[in-house]
Amino acid sequence: FDERNELARIEYRLTLDSDGMKKMMLAIIEQADPDKQISQSEIANTVMQRNDSASCDVNVENGLAESVRLTTEIQIAEEVKSESYVISLYPSSSAPK
């Protein structure tokens, strides 16, 4: 809680099960190309992670969200992809021009 600015922050974090991701990846590969041979150990030894986080700053006085942030990070083997989104809300009289 940011008392000075009268903002409350709600945070959310999600980490997907790495073993579940590996099983899903193997199933997708098998469906996409049934002739392709990939061993369970090949997938088992590959690093797969997905982490999501989000936060929302809420104006305590009026109950409206002032900003929302979402970040997704995915790692497969050595490659890491990250995407971030920020939504800022302003009263129509004070919106940036």
C-alpha positions as CSV (number, residue, x, y, z in Angstrom):
1,F,0.0,0.0,0.0
2,D,1.3,3.4,-1.0
3,E,-0.2,5.7,1.5
4,R,1.2,8.9,0.1
5,N,-0.3,8.3,-3.4
6,E,-3.4,6.3,-2.1
7,L,-2.6,3.3,-4.2
8,A,-2.9,-0.4,-3.4
9,R,-1.0,-2.9,-5.5
10,I,-2.4,-6.4,-6.3
11,E,0.3,-8.8,-7.5
12,Y,0.0,-12.2,-9.2
13,R,2.8,-14.7,-10.0
14,L,2.5,-18.0,-11.9
15,T,5.2,-20.6,-12.6
16,L,4.2,-23.5,-14.8
17,D,5.2,-27.1,-14.0
18,S,8.3,-27.8,-16.0
19,D,7.6,-31.6,-16.3
20,G,4.0,-30.8,-17.5
21,M,5.5,-28.4,-20.1
22,K,7.8,-31.1,-21.4
23,K,5.0,-33.7,-21.7
24,M,2.9,-31.1,-23.6
25,M,5.9,-30.2,-25.9
26,L,6.4,-33.9,-26.7
27,A,2.7,-34.4,-27.5
28,I,2.7,-31.3,-29.8
29,I,5.8,-32.6,-31.7
30,E,4.3,-36.1,-32.0
31,Q,1.0,-34.6,-33.4
32,A,2.8,-32.2,-35.8
33,D,5.1,-34.9,-37.2
34,P,4.3,-38.5,-36.2
35,D,7.4,-39.8,-38.1
36,K,9.8,-37.6,-36.1
37,Q,11.5,-39.6,-33.4
38,I,12.2,-37.7,-30.2
39,S,13.2,-39.6,-27.1
40,Q,11.8,-38.9,-23.7
41,S,15.3,-38.3,-22.4
42,E,15.9,-35.7,-25.1
43,I,13.0,-33.7,-23.8
44,A,13.7,-34.6,-20.1
45,N,17.2,-33.0,-20.4
46,T,15.9,-29.8,-21.9
47,V,15.3,-26.8,-19.7
48,M,11.7,-25.5,-20.0
49,Q,10.3,-22.8,-17.8
50,R,7.5,-20.3,-18.0
51,N,6.9,-17.5,-15.4
52,D,4.1,-15.0,-15.5
53,S,3.7,-12.0,-13.2
54,A,1.2,-9.2,-13.1
55,S,0.4,-6.2,-11.0
56,C,-2.4,-3.8,-10.8
57,D,-2.2,-0.4,-9.0
58,V,-5.6,0.6,-7.7
59,N,-6.6,4.1,-6.6
60,V,-8.0,3.5,-3.1
61,E,-10.1,6.7,-3.2
62,N,-12.2,5.8,-6.2
63,G,-11.4,2.1,-6.7
64,L,-10.2,2.4,-10.3
65,A,-7.2,0.7,-11.7
66,E,-4.5,3.2,-12.6
67,S,-2.0,0.8,-14.2
68,V,-1.8,-2.9,-15.1
69,R,1.5,-4.7,-15.9
70,L,1.9,-8.2,-17.3
71,T,5.2,-10.0,-17.9
72,T,5.7,-13.4,-19.4
73,E,9.1,-15.1,-19.6
74,I,9.6,-18.4,-21.4
75,Q,12.8,-20.4,-21.5
76,I,13.4,-23.4,-23.7
77,A,17.0,-24.7,-23.6
78,E,19.3,-21.7,-23.8
79,E,16.7,-19.4,-25.5
80,V,14.7,-17.0,-23.3
81,K,11.8,-14.9,-24.6
82,S,10.3,-12.1,-22.5
83,E,7.3,-9.9,-23.2
84,S,6.0,-7.1,-21.0
85,Y,2.8,-5.1,-21.3
86,V,1.9,-2.0,-19.4
87,I,-1.6,-0.4,-19.5
88,S,-1.9,3.0,-17.9
89,L,-5.3,4.6,-17.3
90,Y,-5.8,8.4,-16.9
91,P,-8.8,10.5,-16.3
92,S,-9.7,12.0,-19.6
93,S,-8.8,15.5,-18.4
94,S,-5.2,14.5,-17.5
95,A,-4.3,12.1,-20.3
96,P,-1.0,12.7,-22.0
97,K,-1.3,14.3,-25.4
